[in-house]
């Protein structure tokens, strides 16, 4: 596993575009913090900071980490990897997790911008609890990326699906509106989505309002489940590709 981790970091250093969230997300936070200042809503600074970070985490998983299999296909190494299915799948899981984790420092950047650039009282009230929540959310996000990785290889038009997984999931994840403000028909899928519980728990941990035990427990259950589902989907896709049951689309 360590060799997979080191190999992916080497690829990250050779491909600066994979580090894009560390540059782009702070620009989003500048806009968000400026809006708060103009409307005199400084009290929402912490909520806005965590929202900007979660948008970064989701985008990194969906648009960057999920390209791992597609990258191997274009480089001509996917076919060779199919001859060692379990080892290759494990390697992909580590690579996707590593690439998704690149977004984590963005939270520190955003908090620093809010505090030093705007003078907002954005601090981390419960750092240990925040780290636990971040690890769970990283796990769930990597699982989503693994599932998308398989779709990008075997489904025509998967890029369109990938592009569509932004604002609708920001809504389901409670990033734009509280889940309770969504129509009833959307609240059920939102409650089954790890991001909605993680967003609530992270805001509470950073803001110091006291983390809801229900939200933390739901995140602890849903994030590993969705990570396992993503890993299973990718293994199934690669197995069918190895057996010649699917076409590796160009």
Secondary structure, 3 states (H helix, E strand, C coil): CHHHHHHHHHHHHHCHHHHCHHHHHHHHHHHHHHHHHHCCCHHHHHHHHHHHHHHHHHHHHHHHHHHHHHHHHHHCCHHHHHHHHHHHHHHHHHHHHHHHHCCCHHHHHHHHHHHHHCCCCCCCCCHHHHHHHHHHHHHHHHHHHHHHHHHHHHCCCHHHHHHHCCHHHHHHCCCCCCHHHCCHHHHHHHHCCHHHHHHHHHHHHHHCCCCCHHHHHHHHHHHHHHHHHHHHHHHHHHHHHHCCCCCCCC
